[in-house]
Amino acid sequence: MQTWLSTEAPKKRTKYEYPMAKEKRLNLPKVPGVYRYVSQWGEILYVGKATSLHDRVNSYFRGQKGRDSFKLEMLTQAYDLIVTECRTPLESALLETDEIKKYNPRYNISLKAGERGLVFFSRDFTSMSPEQDDEHSIGPFSNALVFDSILKLNESLKSEDQTFNPEMFFEPLDAELLKSGFALFCERLGKSPDVFKSLRSIFAQGLIFVKNAPDEEELDEAEIEAEAADCDDDTGEEIEIELTAEDIADKFERHFRRAAHAYLRARRMTKLLNCDIEYSLSAKGKKFQLHLRGGHPTPEPTPQTRSTWSGHSVDTYDRMAVLLTELERVRSKNGQVSVQRKY
């Protein structure tokens, strides 16, 4: 008896029970599409995209260890499933972003409109506006922080004493360290610091960085915003990291590159507002056509006058951003993409 009592009882595997009938997910087709988890009251709980509806949806119900508590909570409330089949993963990605805006599901995090807005800059970047107009034609951007560091650098270089703004990289840094780091950055390039008194020169150098490293993953605008938020977060814990001039020089290169990348991305998204796209998922695969007018997919190609971002919201921004990402994904997997811009 003592031996039995001292033996640790075997751990029982927890078997999760879900209210949704298994048949709803087990009978799903293995095709691209969008799925929506629905509560017993008809609320759309979550919207997702899939390359294979069958595989993606059923993946939520597999495994016992390390389950995401957030997803488990959602599954305990999901009584039904609504799916829409799409021709390609690209089309499912476009439908997903629109469905998330439409239903604002509580268990989705990304691509929700929330309080987000767009930002447009004047050509000299001295002013910005939430709407595109004749004065503010550069954009769109989901926030202004992507240019914050290079604008502060430009202001510092044009000041009489060239004192560097300590908040240049979202966190307080020593002004002299920033200055020495920038001097090292310029030394690496073989250029005088005075060259970058011009914003055009800053963007030109950033474009050179992007061109020379086309496959390098860049932080998008949302990640730039998160970086700034992290620096503003006062947790009460101070972690001292001693930065060197080399670290600061690296920071300048990254921020030059990010600014140029964001600028190029905005231009590419603008080209997609009105265009006809032909693409295939492989070099010799079936060809698909997609027509966009005013940032919206249309069944057939139609005439279109020149369209700008005026009157568009973050809904269109996200749709164009998703489309741009998906087209790049098709190209990266040896697919074929042809884009003809239409006005």
N, C-alpha and C positions, 0 to 999 in steps of 0.2 A: 504493500500500500504506500509506504513512504517513497519507494522508488517511482511509483506511478505519479504521486503528488508532486515530486520534484522534477518531473519531465514537463517541459514546456509544451503546451497544447499547440497543435498545428494551426497555422493561420488559415482562415477560411478566405477564399477568393470572393470578393464582392461581385455579385451579379447584378448589373444595372437593369432596371426595368424602365421601359419607355412607353408613353401612351400611344404613339403612332404605330399603326399596324405595319408589320414587317413587309407585307406584300407591296406597300406603296413605294418602298425603296428598292426591294429586291427585283422588281419588274421594270426598273428604269432602263432605258436604252443606253448603249455605250456610244453616245454622240455628244458633240459640244452643246452647251446650253446654259440656261440660268435657272437656278432653283431657289425656292422661297419656302422657309419654314413658317407654318401658320399655327396660331394658337386656337384653342377651342372656341374663342369668341371672334375668330376671323382676323385677328391682328397679324400683320406680317412681322415676324420676329427677326428674321435675318434673310438677306439676299446675297447669293454667291454665284460665281461663274465656274464653269467646269469644262475641261477638255473632253471628259467622259462623265456624263451625269451619273451613270451607275457607279463608277469607281469613286468619284468624289463624294457623293452623298453617303455611300455605305462606309467610307473611311471614318466618318464621324462615330460610327457605332462599333468600331473594332478596338481591341486592346483593353486592358484593365489597369495597367500601371501608368502612372504619370499623366492621367487624363486632365485636360484643361477644365478647371472648375467652372469657368465662364461658359464654355461650350456645353458642359454637362447641365448647367442650370437652364440653358436654352432648350436642350433636348427634352428635359422633363416637362416643358411647356408646349412642345411641338406636337400637335394632334394631326396635322395634315401637311401635305407637301404639294406645291404647285410648281411645275416645270415648264419651260419654254425651250424647245429644241432650236438650235441655230446651225447655220451651214458651217461655220468655222469658229475656232476659239476667239478670233479677232472680233467677230460680230457678237459673241456672248459677252466679251469685255465691254463693248459699247453699250449693250443693253443693261448690263449690271449697273453701270454708273448712273444711268437714267432711272432705273428702278429704285436705287438707293435714295436718290433725290425725291422720288415720288412718294415713297412710303416712310422714309426716315426711320428705319427699323432700329429698335433700341439696342440690339446686339451687334450691329455694324459699328465699326469705328472709323474706317477710312472712307473717303469720298462723300461724306455727309456735308451738306451745305453749311449748317450751323450759322455762325456769325461771320463766316468768311466773306471776303470781298476781293475785288481786283484793284490793282494799282497800275497807273500809267504815268510815265515821266515825260517832262519836256526834253527837247533834244540836248540841252546843256545840263540836264539832271538837277536843275536848281529848284524845280517845283514838281509836285505830283498831284494826281487827281484820281478819284475812283471811277471816272468815266473817260473814255477816249474822246478827244476833241482835236481841233486844229493845233492847239498849243501843246497838248500832251498826247503825242503820237507813238511814244516808245512803250511797248508792252504787248500783251498783258503779263503781269506778274501776280502771284498769289500773295506776296507781301514785299515790303521794301527792304527788308533786312539783308537780302542777297547783295545789295549794293552799298550797305551801310559802311563797311570797312574801307572800301576804295574811295568813297566820297569823303570820309574823314581824313584819309591819307591825302587826298587832293587839297582839302582845306588846309591841312598842316603844312604842306609844301608851299602853298601860295601865301601863307602868313608871313609877316615881316621877319619874325625871329625863327620861323620854321620849327616851332615847338610842337612835338607830336602829341596828339590827343591820347591820353592814357586809356580811354574807353574804346580804342579802335577795334579791338577784337572781343567786344561784349563783356569783358572783365577788366578790372583795374590792373594795368601793367605800368612799369616804370617808363616814363617818357624817353629817358636816355637809352634804355635798353631797346625800345622800339626804333629809335633813331639809328643806333648802331646795327640793329638787325636789318633795317632797310638799306643801310649803306652796304652791308654784306650781300644782300639780295641784288643790288645794282652792280656790285663788283662781279658777281657770278655771271651777269648778263653782259658785262663790259659796257655798261651805259651809265651816264651821269644821272644822279637823282633828280636834277632839274628837268630831265626829259619828261618825267611823269607829273609835271605841273599841268599837263594837258590830259583831260579825261580820254581824249581820242587815243593818246599813246598808251594809257593804261589798258583800254579795251584791246588795242592792237596787240599788246604783249600777251594779254590773256588769250586772245585768239590763236596766237602762235603756240602757247602751251597746249591748248585744246587740240590743235591740228597735229602736234607732235605726239600726242597721247590719246588717239581717238578711241581706244578700247578701255581707257581707264574709267572706272565708275565714278560719277560725280555726285556730290550731295545735291538733292533738289531743294526747292525753296522751302518746303515743309521741314526738311531736316535742318536747314539754316536757322529757321525759326525756333526749332527745338533746341539747337545749340545755344541760342541766345537765352532761351527760357531756363536752361540748365545753369547758365552763369548767373541768372537773376534769382535762382532758387536759394533762399536762405534757410539751410537746414540746421544751422547752429554748429556744424562741424566744418572746421577749416583744414583743408589738406594742402600743405605747402609743397608746391612743385617748383623747383628752381629752374627757370627757363634760361637758355643761353641765346646769344645772338644768332647762332645757327638755327635754333628752334624758331625764332622770330622770322628769319629769312624764309624758312619753309612755310610759315603761316602766310606770309605775303604771297608766295607763289600759289598756294592753295586758293586764297581769296581772289587773286587775279583770275585764276582759272574758273572758279565758280561763277564769277560775275560774267565772264565771257560766255560760259556755257549757258547761263540763264538767258542772256541776250539772244544767243543763237536759237535756243529752244523756243523763245517767244516768236521769233521770225518764222520758224518752221511751222509752229502751230497756226500762225496767221495764214500761211500758204494753204493749209488744209481746210480753212473755212469754206472755200468754194473750189471744189476739185472733183475730178473723176479718177478713181483708183482702180487699177487692175492688179490682182495679186494671185499668186499660187503658193501653196505651202511647201512645195518642193520644186526643184529645177524643171521637172517635166510633169508636174502635177496639174490637176484641174484648175482652170482659171476662174476667179470670182471677180465680180465688179461691185464697186461701192461708190455711190454718188452723194456728195455733200453740198448743200446750198445753205448759206447763212449758218453754217455750223451744225446743220441737222441732216441726217441721212434721208435721202429721197429715193423712191422706187425707180425713177427714170431720170436721165440727164435732162435738165431744162436750162433755158437761157438765164443768165444772172448778171445783174449790174454789179459793179464793184462794191463789195461789202467790207465793212470795217467791224471793229469790236464794239462800236457804239450801240448801247442798249442791251448788250449781252451780259450775262451774269456768270457766277462761278460754275453754273451748270454746264455752260458751253465750254468754259475753260477746262473743266475736268474731262469732258468728252474729247476735246482735241488733244489733251495731254495723254489720255488713255490710248487714243488712236495712234499718236506718234510713237508711244512705247510699243504698241503691238506691231506696228509696221517695222520698227527696228528689230523686234524679236523674230519676225518672219525672215528678214534679211539675214539675221545671225544664224538661222537654221537652214541656210542655203535655199530659201524661198525666193520668189521673184516678185518685185514690186515696181509698178509704174504709176506715177502721179502726174496728172495733167491739171494744172491750175486753170480755173474758169472764173470769169467775172460776170 
